[in-house]
Amino acid sequence: MKMYVGNLSFESTENDLQDLFEQHGTVNEVHLMMDRFTGKSRGFAFVTMNDSAQANAAVGALNGHELNGRALTVNEARPREERPRPQGGGGGGKRQFTGFRR
């Protein structure tokens, strides 16, 4: 089961989350989301646990739990929604000079 962990302090690390969630079972993966331009935390993460009973126990115990001065939001992650892509546009680029018009 994949869980969303929100309202993280910017000082929180993947190791902090690993240690916290391992109190409730085996953690498969922790993925702290980082801003690709600044390299800083975006304030949320995803934690994956194979055993759904352990994951549900973690959600119940850790939702509202304080970590590094912030009350965590922990719930089951929802599938990512498809976002519409912008249509049209483009057309930029270098124009070729084809001669003079008369």
N, C-alpha and C positions, 0 to 999 in steps of 0.2 A: 504494500500500500504506500502510495506517495502522499506526503503531507506538505502543506504549505505552512511556513513559519514566517509570520510578519511582525512588524513593529520592532525589528532588531536594532540595537544600538550600532552605530558605525564602527565601534571597537570590537564587536563580536566576531569570532572567527569560526571556521568550519570545525576546528578542534573543540571549541566551547560547545557547539551544538552536538557534536559526536558524543562528548562526555555526558551531556545532559540527557540525550535520548537513550543512551546505552543503559541508563538506570532502569529503563522499562523494557529492554529487550535488545535483540541483535540489530544493529544498524548496517544496512548494505551500502548506502551512499548518502553523502551530504553535499549539496551543491549551493554554495553561497553566491548569489547573483551580484556581479560586479559591473560597474559602469565602464563601458569599453573605452571611453575617452579619458576619464580621470583615474581609473584603476581603483576607485574607492567602492566600498559596499553600497548597494542600492537599498539596503534595509530589509531584505527578505531572502528566504532560502527555501530549498526543497530537501526533505529528508525522506529516504525510502527504507522501509522495513518490510521483509517478506511475510512475517506472521501478522495477519490482520488483527488478531486478538491483542498482541503486544502493541501494535500501532494504535488501536483504539484506546488502550490503557494510557499510552503516551499522550494522545490528544486530550483525554479527560484530565490527566494530571498536570499537563503543561500549559494548557490554554489559560492565560491570565497569570502564569508563573513569571516572576521577575528575574530577568537576566541582564546584568550590567545596567541596572537602573531603569529598565523598560519592561512593561507588562507584555508578554508575548501573545500573539494571536496564532493559534495552532488549530488547523482543521484539515480535513481530507482535501487534497488538491483536485481541482476540477480540470477536465480536459481543456486544452487551449482552444479558444474560439477562433474560427477563421475570420480574418479581417478582410474587407473588400479592398482590392488593389486599385489605385488610381487608374482611370481610363484616359486614353488620348494623351494629349500633351506631346512632349518630346519635340521633335523637329529641329532641335538645336544642332549646333555643329557648324562646320566651315562650309561656306557656299562656294561652289566652283564658278570661276569667271568664264563665261561662255562667249564673250564678245559683246560688241555694242548692238543695241537695238536701233532700228530705224523707224 
